[in-house]
Amino acid sequence: MKKMINILLAAVLILAYGCQKEEILTNNTNKIVIVTAEAGVHSFGVTTDAGWSVTMDEAAKEWCQFEGPTSGSGIGAFTVSFSENVFDGVRRGLRRQAVIKVITDDQFTSTTIYLRQSGVTPKLEFQNQVEKVSYKSTETTLAINTNLSIYEADKIVYTISGGEWITNKVFNPNGTSILFQYPENESMENARSATVKISYVDAWGATFGDTIEFTQEAKPTPPELFEDINADENDNEF
């Protein structure tokens, strides 16, 4: 007979999370459990006709720990505790996730639980929505407003479309700016633009970001050229 795992969610907890209606997870299904930013404890009941064990992803062990057995046979239970999700002077208290997996000893059947702890929503946006610069050769810094710390900023993705004319791009490692260097725009007819996009995927899988249109103006027409044009127009009148 095919082995099954049922996870009975919510028995005990949750200091600030309150009582939770009992739910049953069938085998090979994923379940999302959301708790508040406050510290707490959550218990899970396991029902199976086989031996089982439970694991957690390494990153989550900084704030989430097993309290009790992490393996058993047949009916059993395991408990996890989690710390308060706050700004600790380095990390910003962004919402986070622990990936907990219950699997039978034969590795045939498993259930994955995504324990998501609430926290600060990520912010990532350009200070301006449009940036226009002179035709002259120089450099410009695009300012970014963000609440990501340097530990999260390295996950920011930058994409630039139509920016072949930009000679150098420097992305600040703390995620707060992008420096562009570019040559003079020799065209007296056409400005040139690049679309710059920044994005960040948080622990819950949600994407945050912004887009800016970065434009370099066309080179102004010299005064003597205007005189020549006016002269030609006057000549054509006769």
C-alpha positions in Angstrom: 0.0 0.0 0.0 1.3 3.4 -0.9 2.7 5.3 2.1 1.1 8.6 3.1 2.0 11.5 5.2 -0.6 13.8 6.8 0.5 16.9 8.5 -1.9 18.2 11.1 -1.3 21.9 11.3 -2.0 24.1 14.2 -2.2 22.5 17.4 -0.4 24.6 19.7 0.7 28.2 19.4 1.3 31.0 18.6 1.7 33.8 21.0 0.1 36.6 18.9 -0.9 34.3 16.1 -3.9 32.9 17.8 -5.8 29.6 17.4 -5.7 28.0 14.0 -8.2 25.7 12.4 -6.9 22.2 12.0 -5.8 21.4 8.5 -4.7 18.1 6.9 -2.0 17.9 4.3 -2.0 14.9 2.0 1.2 13.4 0.6 3.3 15.3 -2.0 1.5 18.6 -1.4 2.9 22.0 -0.4 1.5 24.2 2.3 2.0 27.8 3.2 1.8 28.8 6.9 2.0 32.5 7.8 2.8 33.7 11.3 3.2 37.2 12.7 6.5 39.0 13.1 6.5 38.2 16.9 8.4 35.3 18.3 6.4 32.1 18.7 6.1 28.3 18.6 4.2 26.1 16.2 3.6 22.4 16.4 2.9 20.0 13.6 1.4 16.5 14.0 2.6 13.7 11.6 0.5 10.7 10.7 2.0 8.0 8.5 2.4 4.2 8.3 6.2 4.6 7.8 9.3 6.0 9.4 9.8 9.8 8.8 12.2 12.6 9.3 12.0 16.4 9.0 14.5 18.9 7.7 14.8 22.7 7.4 16.8 24.9 4.9 20.1 26.2 6.3 19.3 29.9 5.9 16.2 29.6 8.1 18.2 28.1 11.0 19.3 31.7 11.9 15.8 32.4 13.2 13.9 29.1 13.2 14.7 26.0 15.2 13.3 22.5 15.8 12.1 22.0 19.4 11.6 18.3 19.8 12.2 15.2 17.7 13.0 15.6 14.0 12.2 11.9 13.2 9.9 9.2 14.2 7.8 6.3 13.0 4.0 6.3 12.5 2.1 8.9 14.4 4.3 11.7 15.9 4.8 15.4 16.1 7.5 18.0 15.8 7.7 21.6 16.9 9.4 24.7 15.6 10.2 28.0 17.4 11.0 31.2 15.7 12.5 34.5 16.9 10.9 38.0 16.6 11.5 39.5 13.1 12.9 42.9 13.8 15.6 45.2 12.6 18.8 43.9 14.3 21.2 46.7 13.3 22.2 44.8 10.1 19.2 43.1 8.6 16.0 45.1 8.2 13.4 42.7 9.5 12.1 41.9 6.0 9.5 39.1 5.9 11.2 35.7 5.7 10.5 32.0 5.0 11.6 28.6 6.4 11.3 25.6 4.1 10.4 22.6 6.2 10.2 19.1 4.6 8.7 15.9 6.0 9.8 12.8 4.2 9.4 9.1 4.6 12.5 7.0 5.2 12.2 5.4 1.8 12.3 8.9 0.3 9.2 8.1 -1.7 6.7 10.5 -0.1 7.2 14.0 1.2 5.3 17.1 2.3 6.8 20.6 2.1 5.7 23.4 4.5 6.6 27.0 3.8 6.6 28.8 7.2 6.4 32.5 6.4 7.0 35.1 9.0 5.6 38.5 8.4 7.9 41.6 8.5 8.8 44.7 6.6 7.7 44.8 3.0 10.7 45.4 0.6 11.0 48.8 -1.0 13.0 49.4 -4.2 12.3 52.4 -6.3 14.1 55.1 -8.3 14.1 58.6 -6.7 12.9 60.0 -10.0 10.8 58.4 -12.7 12.5 60.3 -15.6 16.1 61.4 -15.8 17.2 63.8 -18.5 20.9 64.8 -18.9 22.9 67.2 -21.1 24.3 66.2 -24.5 27.8 66.7 -23.1 30.1 63.9 -22.1 29.9 63.4 -18.3 28.5 61.0 -15.6 25.3 60.8 -13.7 24.1 59.0 -10.6 20.6 57.6 -10.5 19.5 57.5 -6.8 17.5 54.5 -5.5 15.3 54.5 -2.5 15.4 51.1 -0.7 15.1 49.5 2.7 17.2 46.5 1.7 20.4 46.1 3.7 23.7 45.1 2.0 22.8 41.5 2.7 19.8 41.7 0.5 21.0 44.3 -2.0 23.3 41.8 -3.8 20.1 40.1 -5.0 19.0 43.2 -6.9 18.8 42.6 -10.6 19.6 45.4 -13.0 18.5 45.4 -16.7 19.2 48.2 -19.2 17.5 48.3 -22.6 18.8 50.6 -25.4 21.8 51.8 -23.4 24.5 50.8 -25.8 25.8 54.4 -25.8 26.5 54.2 -22.0 30.2 53.5 -21.7 30.3 52.5 -18.0 27.8 51.3 -15.4 28.7 51.1 -11.7 26.1 49.6 -9.4 26.5 50.6 -5.7 26.8 47.4 -3.6 24.4 48.7 -1.0 21.7 49.1 -3.7 21.3 52.9 -3.3 22.5 54.1 -6.7 23.7 53.5 -10.3 26.5 55.5 -11.8 26.4 56.0 -15.6 29.2 57.4 -17.7 28.6 58.4 -21.4 30.2 60.3 -24.3 28.8 63.4 -25.9 25.7 63.0 -28.1 26.9 64.1 -31.5 23.5 64.1 -33.0 21.8 67.4 -33.4 18.5 65.8 -34.3 17.9 62.9 -31.9 18.1 62.5 -28.2 19.0 59.0 -27.0 17.4 57.0 -24.2 17.8 53.9 -22.2 15.2 52.1 -20.1 16.6 51.0 -16.7 14.9 48.4 -14.6 15.7 47.2 -11.0 14.0 44.3 -9.3 14.2 42.2 -6.2 12.5 38.9 -5.3 11.8 38.6 -1.6 11.7 35.4 0.5 8.0 34.9 -0.2 8.6 34.9 -3.9 7.1 38.4 -4.6 8.9 40.8 -7.0 9.5 44.4 -6.2 11.1 47.0 -8.4 10.9 50.1 -10.6 11.7 51.5 -14.0 13.2 54.8 -15.2 13.7 56.4 -18.6 17.2 57.8 -18.8 17.6 60.3 -21.7 20.5 62.3 -23.1 19.5 65.4 -25.0 20.4 66.0 -28.6 23.3 68.3 -29.3 22.1 71.9 -29.8 22.4 73.4 -33.3 25.2 76.0 -33.5 24.2 79.6 -34.1 26.1 79.9 -37.4 24.1 77.0 -38.7 20.9 78.8 -37.9 22.3 81.9 -39.8 23.1 79.7 -42.9 19.6 78.2 -42.8 17.9 81.6 -42.5 20.1 82.9 -45.4 19.0 80.0 -47.6 15.4 80.6 -46.8 15.7 84.3 -47.7 17.5 83.5 -51.0 14.6 81.2 -51.9 12.1 84.0 -51.6 13.5 85.7 -54.7 
